[in-house]
Amino acid sequence: MSVSIGSIVREYVAQNGRGCPSYVLLAQGFKTKDIKDAIAFGVIESGRGKEGGLFPAGEKPAAQSSDPTLKGRMVTILRALKNGETVDMGEVDSILSDYDAECARRSESKRASA
């Protein structure tokens, strides 16, 4: 390929202020093995959670905060329900709203990179 994985990841991170999803590289014609090899050879590194995605090697940001994740908040509600506890419906509404917003952001990001 004439364009390197590292340069695509660097450009994506610079333009979007977040980690590059692997589907961006796959859409450019790279294979999953190419991405894994780039990680193994230290060209790029991957992050999970709030700092998720691919970053140029050595440039993955530190964890932003220790705030509960959306997934963690959902699990807390599910555990409370399983244990027969009363749950705060305001928190349920907040989780659903945050989830819908996250899905919309991801969908928009995929459309923008396609």
C-alpha positions in Angstrom: 0.0 0.0 0.0 1.2 3.5 -0.8 -0.2 5.0 2.4 1.0 3.6 5.7 -1.2 2.4 8.6 0.8 4.8 10.9 0.1 7.8 8.7 -3.6 7.0 8.5 -3.9 6.6 12.2 -2.0 9.8 12.9 -4.2 11.8 10.5 -7.4 10.4 12.0 -6.4 11.1 15.6 -5.3 14.7 14.6 -8.6 15.4 12.8 -11.0 13.7 15.2 -9.3 14.1 18.6 -9.8 10.4 19.5 -8.5 7.0 18.6 -8.8 5.7 15.1 -11.4 2.8 14.8 -10.0 -0.3 13.0 -12.8 -0.1 10.4 -11.1 3.1 9.1 -8.1 1.0 8.2 -10.1 -1.9 6.9 -12.0 0.5 4.6 -8.6 1.7 3.2 -7.8 -1.9 2.1 -5.7 -3.1 5.1 -6.4 -6.5 6.5 -6.9 -7.4 10.2 -3.5 -9.1 10.1 -1.9 -5.9 8.9 -3.3 -4.0 11.9 -2.2 -6.7 14.3 1.3 -6.7 12.8 1.5 -2.9 13.1 0.6 -3.1 16.8 3.1 -6.0 17.3 5.9 -4.1 15.6 5.2 -0.9 17.6 4.0 1.3 14.7 0.6 1.9 16.4 -1.0 1.0 19.8 -4.5 0.3 20.8 -6.6 1.6 23.7 -9.9 0.4 25.2 -12.8 2.2 26.8 -12.9 6.0 26.8 -9.4 6.1 25.4 -10.2 3.4 22.8 -9.1 3.1 19.2 -5.7 3.1 17.5 -3.0 5.7 18.2 0.5 6.3 16.8 2.9 4.4 19.0 3.7 6.2 22.2 0.9 8.7 21.8 -2.1 6.9 23.4 -3.6 9.3 26.0 -3.6 8.5 29.7 -7.0 7.6 31.2 -9.1 10.7 31.2 -11.0 10.1 34.5 -12.2 7.5 36.9 -15.9 8.4 36.3 -18.1 5.3 35.9 -18.4 4.1 32.4 -21.8 3.8 30.7 -21.4 0.0 30.8 -20.6 0.1 34.5 -23.6 2.2 35.2 -25.8 -0.2 33.3 -24.4 -3.2 35.2 -25.1 -1.4 38.5 -28.7 -1.0 37.6 -29.0 -4.6 36.4 -27.5 -5.9 39.6 -29.8 -3.8 41.7 -32.8 -5.2 39.8 -31.5 -8.8 40.1 -31.3 -8.3 43.9 -34.8 -6.9 44.1 -33.7 -3.4 44.9 -35.5 -0.3 43.9 -33.7 1.6 41.2 -33.6 5.4 40.5 -35.6 5.8 37.3 -33.9 9.2 36.8 -30.6 7.3 36.6 -32.2 4.8 34.2 -33.4 7.7 32.0 -29.9 9.3 32.2 -28.2 6.0 31.1 -30.6 5.6 28.2 -30.1 9.1 27.1 -26.3 8.7 27.3 -26.5 5.4 25.4 -28.6 6.9 22.6 -26.1 9.8 22.3 -23.1 7.4 22.2 -24.8 5.4 19.5 -25.5 8.5 17.5 -21.9 9.7 17.8 -20.6 6.3 16.6 -23.0 6.2 13.7 -22.0 9.7 12.6 -18.4 8.9 12.9 -18.8 5.8 10.7 -20.7 7.8 8.1 -18.0 10.6 8.2 -15.2 8.1 7.6 -17.0 6.1 4.8 
